[in-house]
Amino acid sequence: MSYWQSNLLVSSVYRTILCEKSSGDATWKVNQVGKKERKSHWSDDPKSPIALELDSYSKENLLTKTRVLSSGGQGTKPSLCRLGAVWQHSYARGGAAEAYCARSGLRLWRADTTGNVHQTLLFKEAINNPLTVAELLNPAQKPRPRAVQERNFGPLFVFREHFVVTHDDELLYVLDPRSLVAVAVVDDLRSGGARRRRRRRPPTASRLKGPRKQKRILSVSVNSDEILVLEGPRSVVRLAHAPDAAPAGASFKAR
């Protein structure tokens, strides 16, 4: 979710909506961003993963409905994923804010405050040829070969007013929507870190399927001039143009 001057931007698994609060009677006006919903494959199997969506809405309230999302049959794959959205407003430029909404296939929609889409921004080529591949002070020692898969943008954040920061499970992107350029990509984050040795147990059906894929990026937070990445469960990476202003030798203890 993203909020700007009585306008709430909500991105669910199925669509992105705008909620505008009226100043007079304190009611909410709801509009969908764009006319096309995200494609999906449905199943009536009650054992399939379920998801909640904002299915129907009116000027006064929102109704929720439960649907069952299929894991996809043979030769098909679900195209639904968690795509983010964010308001972007430049105080130097002025004017109304714009909404950037992630779409599948490394795309962004640029929309106005009424939900009308004005432009589709394509970043697939820019991601393959970024201006900079950021170098970390403590990168992954053995970079894991990335499997060929369909990549999508996740949550969106505004960085230094003009840039958009987003990520998936492994990579972090800094995008410039004005020039359709990937300013930087971070691709050598670690995952998990050291783990305690556990007593060996006999294999079970779930363990025979192989190790679970570990996320390299658990969460991201963006400040005015720095990006903080939760890398594994116990490590935070700071990305910025200048070193941290904290005194040398300062230590921080978790409570």
Disulfide bonds with the S-S distance in Angstrom:
none
